[in-house]
Amino acid sequence: EQAKLEEQLKQFQSERSVVSNQNEELRGKLTALQSNLAFLAEDKTDLEEKLERSSKMLSRYNQAESELNILRQENNALKLEQTKTNGALSKLKQEQDTNQLKHGQRTALVGMLEEQVADLSDNLSEANARLEALSYDLSQKDEEIETMRMQLETAETSLKGAQ
């Protein structure tokens, strides 16, 4: 029976050795798979980043295209506005020529009015000077009247005191 046990022991040791070898082999395969998985995860991250950058670029492109269409519409509107403005400018130039003619006539009239205003201004200055002089004279007279009134009151007080 001991021989049987020894044989079983050898068999178990042999099986253990095989299992140990298989275990080592599986560990190697697991390490290789983990390494491959890490590379795949890295590649996936890189691809996701590239996809995100591509999406952003596509979004920018679409936005730029939209803005370009808006700018084209604005450009067309500005060209139309420029055409209208050129017509208005021609009309304004004609009016300017007419106004320059009228301006010459008005300049002569303004010259006459300025001369009249200067005469009136001189007359006003003279009137203001006379008014100032009269105001000063009136002020002097008021002071004289006040002095006389005080003298009168003093004389009346003295007269009452003398009675």
C-alpha positions in Angstrom: 0.0 0.0 0.0 2.9 2.2 0.6 4.1 1.7 -2.9 0.6 2.8 -4.1 0.9 5.9 -1.9 4.3 6.6 -3.2 3.1 6.2 -6.8 0.2 8.5 -6.1 2.5 11.0 -4.5 4.7 10.9 -7.6 1.7 11.2 -9.7 0.4 14.2 -7.7 3.9 15.8 -7.8 4.0 15.3 -11.5 0.5 16.7 -11.9 1.5 19.6 -9.5 4.5 20.3 -11.7 2.3 20.2 -14.8 -0.2 22.5 -13.1 2.6 24.8 -12.0 3.9 25.0 -15.5 0.5 25.6 -16.8 0.0 28.3 -14.2 3.3 30.0 -15.2 2.3 29.8 -18.8 -1.1 31.3 -18.0 0.5 34.1 -16.0 2.7 34.9 -19.0 -0.3 35.0 -21.3 -2.2 37.1 -18.7 0.7 39.6 -18.5 0.8 39.7 -22.4 -3.0 40.3 -22.5 -2.8 43.0 -19.9 0.0 44.7 -21.9 -2.1 44.4 -25.1 -5.1 45.7 -23.2 -3.1 48.7 -22.0 -2.0 49.4 -25.5 -5.5 49.1 -26.8 -6.7 51.5 -24.0 -4.0 53.9 -25.0 -5.0 53.6 -28.7 -8.6 54.1 -27.8 -7.8 57.2 -25.8 -5.7 58.6 -28.7 -8.5 57.8 -31.1 -11.1 59.4 -28.9 -9.0 62.6 -28.6 -8.6 62.7 -32.4 -12.3 62.2 -32.8 -13.0 65.0 -30.4 -10.5 67.3 -32.2 -12.1 66.4 -35.5 -15.6 67.1 -34.1 -14.4 70.5 -32.9 -12.8 71.3 -36.2 -16.0 70.2 -38.0 -18.0 72.4 -35.7 -15.6 75.4 -36.3 -15.8 74.7 -40.1 -19.6 74.7 -40.0 -19.6 77.9 -37.9 -17.2 79.6 -40.3 -19.3 78.5 -43.3 -22.4 79.9 -41.6 -20.6 83.2 -40.8 -19.3 83.3 -44.4 -22.9 83.1 -45.7 -24.0 85.9 -43.3 -21.0 88.0 -44.4 -22.0 87.5 -48.1 -25.5 88.6 -47.3 -24.2 91.6 -45.5 -21.8 92.4 -48.4 -24.7 92.3 -50.8 -26.8 94.6 -48.6 -23.9 97.0 -48.3 -23.5 97.1 -52.1 -27.2 97.9 -52.4 -26.8 100.6 -49.8 -23.8 102.0 -51.6 -25.8 102.3 -54.8 -28.5 104.1 -53.0 -25.9 106.3 -51.2 -24.3 107.2 -54.5 -27.7 108.4 -55.9 -28.3 110.5 -52.7 -24.8 111.9 -53.0 -25.4 113.1 -56.5 -28.6 114.8 -55.4 -26.8 116.4 -52.4 -24.1 117.8 -54.8 -26.8 119.5 -56.8 -28.3 120.9 -53.7 -24.9 122.1 -52.6 -24.4 124.0 -55.8 -27.8 125.6 -55.3 -27.0 126.4 -51.7 -23.6 128.0 -52.6 -25.4 130.4 -54.9 -27.9 131.3 -52.1 -25.0 131.6 -49.7 -23.5 134.5 -51.7 -26.8 136.3 -51.5 -27.1 135.7 -47.8 -23.5 136.8 -47.2 -24.3 140.2 -48.5 -27.5 140.4 -46.4 -25.5 139.2 -43.3 -23.0 142.0 -43.9 -25.7 144.6 -43.8 -27.2 143.0 -40.7 -23.9 142.9 -39.0 -23.4 146.6 -39.6 -26.8 147.3 -38.1 -26.0 145.1 -35.1 -22.7 147.0 -34.6 -24.5 150.3 -34.6 -27.1 149.0 -32.2 -24.4 147.6 -30.0 -22.7 151.0 -29.9 -26.0 152.7 -29.0 -26.6 150.1 -26.3 -23.1 150.6 -24.8 -23.7 154.4 -24.7 -27.1 153.8 -23.1 -25.6 151.4 -20.5 -22.9 154.0 -19.7 -25.5 156.7 -19.2 -27.6 154.4 -17.1 -24.6 153.5 -14.9 -23.8 157.2 -14.5 -27.4 158.0 -13.6 -27.5 155.1 -11.2 -24.3 156.3 -9.5 -25.8 159.9 -9.3 -29.0 158.5 -7.8 -27.0 156.5 -5.3 -25.1 159.7 -4.3 -28.4 161.6 -4.0 -29.8 158.8 -1.8 -26.8 159.1 0.5 -27.3 162.9 0.7 -31.0 162.5 1.5 -30.2 160.0 4.2 -27.6 162.4 5.7 -30.1 165.2 5.6 -32.8 163.0 7.2 -30.4 162.1 10.0 -29.5 165.8 10.5 -33.2 166.7 10.5 -33.9 164.0 13.1 -31.0 165.4 15.2 -32.4 168.9 14.8 -35.9 167.8 15.8 -34.5 166.0 18.8 -32.5 169.0 19.8 -35.6 171.3 19.3 -37.8 169.0 21.4 -35.1 169.0 24.0 -34.9 172.8 24.0 -38.6 173.2 24.5 
